[in-house]
């Protein structure tokens, strides 16, 4: 089985177990967004600065690997024309459920971002891409495709794992480093066995060069960024940043 299909099945299981990134927003949260009371995250804890967002009324927005009914309903409440692409059937189901419940339209596509994205050149004003490319091996392909499908001047907001988490076991064991970087289970069967044992899907560490320089090489101008932590655990308690969020412009 292709590793991206393994990840889709894994995420579907996590959702059944109550995974926080698979819980759709409530009607009350949607109603609050209609009143202008909202925020969204690309990383575990820090809200995206409001200054990052363009005018959203009438904007064409793509949620890339952003299914689950958490961000797209807010974009819809703010007047955007929303499309979401996610490889998890359960995440797509949640998007469609919230859209039916709240009465807005969304184009929800089950798709694999390791493949060419099923959109024409210059289709979107904004791509919102929360932490998810840790589930794919080649992030450069994603940056090139994002650049292709954005309109001139369009924005890419991306949440990125900086790789530090891959040095440790899930419990972080008081900061004991257990693994080396890069973390690539397709090239090390011991890592694949570890991920299978923990039901973690197939995950990959990525470097600053891949994540941020990769956007620049794809043609983006880096506009802003911030760091975030895991939100809990040993590394968080010691203030160790484990994620970046970036804002880039085509």
C-alpha positions as CSV (number, residue, x, y, z in Angstrom):
1,X,0.0,0.0,0.0
2,X,1.2,3.5,-0.8
3,X,2.3,5.3,2.3
4,X,-0.1,8.2,1.8
5,X,-3.0,5.7,1.9
6,X,-1.6,4.3,5.1
7,X,-1.7,7.8,6.5
8,X,-5.3,8.4,5.3
9,X,-6.4,5.2,7.1
10,X,-4.5,6.1,10.2
11,X,-6.0,9.6,10.4
12,X,-9.5,8.1,9.9
13,X,-8.8,5.9,13.0
14,X,-7.5,8.8,15.0
15,X,-10.7,10.7,14.2
16,X,-12.8,7.8,15.5
17,X,-10.7,8.0,18.7
18,X,-11.4,11.7,19.1
19,X,-8.3,13.3,17.5
20,X,-8.4,17.0,18.3
21,X,-7.7,18.0,14.7
22,X,-10.6,16.0,13.4
23,X,-13.4,17.6,15.6
24,X,-15.5,20.0,13.5
25,X,-16.4,23.4,14.9
26,X,-19.8,23.7,16.6
27,X,-22.8,25.8,15.3
28,X,-22.0,28.2,18.1
29,X,-18.4,28.7,16.9
30,X,-19.7,29.2,13.3
31,X,-22.3,31.8,14.5
32,X,-19.5,33.6,16.4
33,X,-17.4,33.8,13.2
34,X,-20.4,35.4,11.5
35,X,-20.3,38.0,14.2
36,X,-16.6,38.6,13.6
37,X,-15.4,36.6,16.7
38,X,-12.9,34.0,15.4
39,X,-9.3,32.8,15.1
40,X,-7.5,30.0,13.4
41,X,-4.3,28.1,13.9
42,X,-1.7,26.6,11.6
43,X,0.3,25.1,14.5
44,X,-0.8,23.7,17.9
45,X,-1.4,26.8,20.0
46,X,-0.7,30.2,18.5
47,X,-3.5,31.9,16.5
48,X,-2.6,33.2,13.1
49,X,-2.2,37.0,13.3
50,X,-5.2,38.7,11.8
51,X,-2.8,41.0,9.9
52,X,-1.8,38.0,7.8
53,X,-5.3,37.6,6.2
54,X,-6.2,39.4,3.0
55,X,-9.8,40.6,2.4
56,X,-11.8,37.4,2.5
57,X,-15.2,38.4,1.1
58,X,-15.3,36.9,-2.3
59,X,-11.8,35.5,-2.0
60,X,-11.0,32.0,-3.5
61,X,-9.5,30.0,-0.6
62,X,-8.0,26.5,-0.7
63,X,-7.6,24.5,2.5
64,X,-4.7,22.2,1.7
65,X,-4.7,19.1,3.9
66,X,-7.0,21.2,6.0
67,X,-10.1,19.0,6.2
68,X,-12.1,18.3,9.3
69,X,-14.5,21.3,9.5
70,X,-12.3,23.5,11.6
71,X,-11.0,26.3,9.3
72,X,-13.0,26.2,6.1
73,X,-16.3,26.9,7.9
74,X,-14.7,30.1,9.4
75,X,-13.5,31.2,6.0
76,X,-17.0,30.5,4.6
77,X,-18.5,32.6,7.4
78,X,-16.2,35.4,6.4
79,X,-17.5,35.4,2.8
80,X,-14.8,33.3,1.1
81,X,-15.4,30.8,-1.7
82,X,-14.0,27.7,-0.1
83,X,-12.3,24.6,-1.5
84,X,-10.7,21.9,0.6
85,X,-8.4,19.1,-0.4
86,X,-7.6,16.3,2.1
87,X,-6.6,12.7,1.8
88,X,-8.7,11.5,4.7
89,X,-12.3,10.5,3.8
90,X,-13.4,11.2,7.4
91,X,-12.0,14.8,7.2
92,X,-13.9,15.4,3.9
93,X,-17.1,14.0,5.5
94,X,-16.7,16.5,8.3
95,X,-16.3,19.4,5.9
96,X,-19.5,18.4,4.0
97,X,-21.4,17.9,7.2
98,X,-20.6,21.3,8.6
99,X,-21.4,22.9,5.2
100,X,-24.8,21.2,5.2
101,X,-25.5,22.2,8.8
102,X,-24.7,25.8,8.2
103,X,-26.0,26.2,4.7
104,X,-22.9,27.2,2.7
105,X,-21.3,25.8,-0.4
106,X,-17.8,24.1,-0.4
107,X,-15.9,22.1,-2.9
108,X,-14.5,19.2,-0.9
109,X,-12.1,16.9,-2.7
110,X,-10.4,13.8,-1.4
111,X,-6.9,14.1,-2.9
112,X,-3.2,13.3,-2.3
113,X,-0.9,16.3,-2.2
114,X,2.1,14.2,-3.3
115,X,0.4,14.2,-6.7
116,X,-0.3,17.1,-9.0
117,X,-3.1,19.2,-7.4
118,X,-6.3,19.1,-9.4
119,X,-6.6,22.8,-10.0
120,X,-5.9,25.1,-12.8
121,X,-3.0,27.7,-12.7
122,X,-3.8,30.9,-10.8
123,X,-7.0,29.5,-9.1
124,X,-6.7,30.8,-5.6
125,X,-6.1,34.0,-3.6
126,X,-5.1,32.1,-0.4
127,X,-3.9,28.7,0.5
128,X,-4.2,27.7,4.1
129,X,-2.0,24.7,4.9
130,X,-1.9,23.6,8.6
131,X,0.8,21.3,9.8
132,X,0.5,18.2,7.6
133,X,3.5,17.9,5.3
134,X,5.2,15.8,8.0
135,X,3.1,13.0,6.4
136,X,4.8,13.3,3.0
137,X,8.4,12.7,1.9
138,X,8.8,15.4,-0.8
139,X,7.7,18.9,0.3
140,X,9.3,20.7,-2.7
141,X,6.6,19.3,-4.9
142,X,3.9,20.9,-2.7
143,X,5.6,24.3,-2.8
144,X,5.8,24.2,-6.5
145,X,2.2,23.2,-6.9
146,X,1.1,25.9,-4.4
147,X,2.9,28.5,-6.4
148,X,1.3,27.3,-9.6
149,X,-2.3,27.4,-8.4
150,X,-2.0,30.7,-6.6
151,X,-3.0,33.9,-8.4
152,X,-0.2,36.6,-8.8
153,X,0.0,38.2,-5.4
154,X,-1.7,35.3,-3.7
155,X,-0.8,34.2,-0.2
156,X,0.4,30.8,1.2
157,X,0.0,30.3,5.0
158,X,1.8,27.1,6.1
159,X,2.2,25.4,9.5
160,X,5.5,23.4,9.6
161,X,7.1,20.9,11.9
162,X,10.7,21.9,12.4
163,X,11.9,18.3,13.0
164,X,12.8,18.5,16.7
165,X,9.9,16.2,17.7
166,X,11.4,13.4,15.7
167,X,14.4,13.2,18.0
168,X,12.3,11.9,20.9
169,X,9.8,9.2,21.8
170,X,6.2,10.3,22.1
171,X,6.4,10.7,25.9
172,X,9.6,12.9,25.3
173,X,11.1,11.0,28.4
174,X,12.5,14.2,30.0
175,X,14.3,15.3,26.8
176,X,16.2,12.1,26.1
177,X,17.2,12.1,22.4
178,X,16.5,8.7,20.9
179,X,16.6,9.1,17.1
180,X,18.7,10.9,14.5
181,X,17.7,13.3,11.7
182,X,16.5,13.1,9.1
183,X,13.7,10.8,10.2
184,X,12.6,8.9,7.1
185,X,10.9,5.5,7.6
186,X,11.0,4.8,3.9
187,X,14.8,4.5,4.2
188,X,14.9,2.9,7.6
189,X,12.7,-0.1,8.4
190,X,13.4,0.2,12.1
191,X,11.6,3.6,12.1
192,X,8.8,2.2,10.0
193,X,8.3,-0.6,12.6
194,X,8.3,2.0,15.4
195,X,5.6,4.1,13.7
196,X,3.5,1.0,13.1
197,X,3.8,-0.1,16.7
198,X,2.6,3.3,17.9
199,X,-0.1,3.7,15.2
200,X,1.6,6.9,14.0
201,X,1.2,6.5,10.3
202,X,4.2,7.3,8.1
203,X,5.9,10.5,9.1
204,X,9.0,12.4,8.0
205,X,11.2,15.1,9.5
206,X,12.0,18.1,7.2
207,X,14.7,20.7,7.4
208,X,14.6,24.5,7.4
209,X,16.0,24.3,3.9
210,X,13.2,22.1,2.7
211,X,10.4,24.0,4.5
212,X,11.4,27.6,4.2
213,X,14.1,27.8,1.6
214,X,11.9,25.4,-0.5
215,X,9.2,28.0,-0.6
216,X,11.7,30.6,-1.8
217,X,13.1,28.3,-4.4
218,X,9.5,27.7,-5.7
219,X,9.2,31.4,-6.3
220,X,7.6,32.7,-3.1
221,X,8.5,35.8,-1.2
222,X,8.7,35.1,2.5
223,X,6.7,37.8,4.3
224,X,6.5,36.8,7.9
225,X,6.9,33.8,10.3
226,X,6.5,32.8,13.9
227,X,7.4,29.8,16.1
228,X,5.2,27.6,18.3
229,X,5.6,24.7,20.7
230,X,3.7,21.4,21.2
231,X,1.4,23.0,23.7
232,X,2.2,20.4,26.3
233,X,4.9,18.0,27.4
234,X,8.6,18.3,28.3
235,X,9.7,20.3,25.3
236,X,6.8,22.8,25.7
237,X,7.5,23.2,29.4
238,X,11.1,24.1,28.5
239,X,10.1,26.6,25.8
240,X,11.5,24.6,22.9
241,X,9.9,25.6,19.6
242,X,8.9,22.7,17.5
243,X,6.8,24.4,14.8
244,X,7.0,27.3,12.5
245,X,4.2,29.1,10.7
246,X,5.1,31.0,7.5
247,X,3.4,33.6,5.4
248,X,4.6,33.8,1.8
249,X,3.4,35.7,-1.3
250,X,3.5,34.7,-4.9
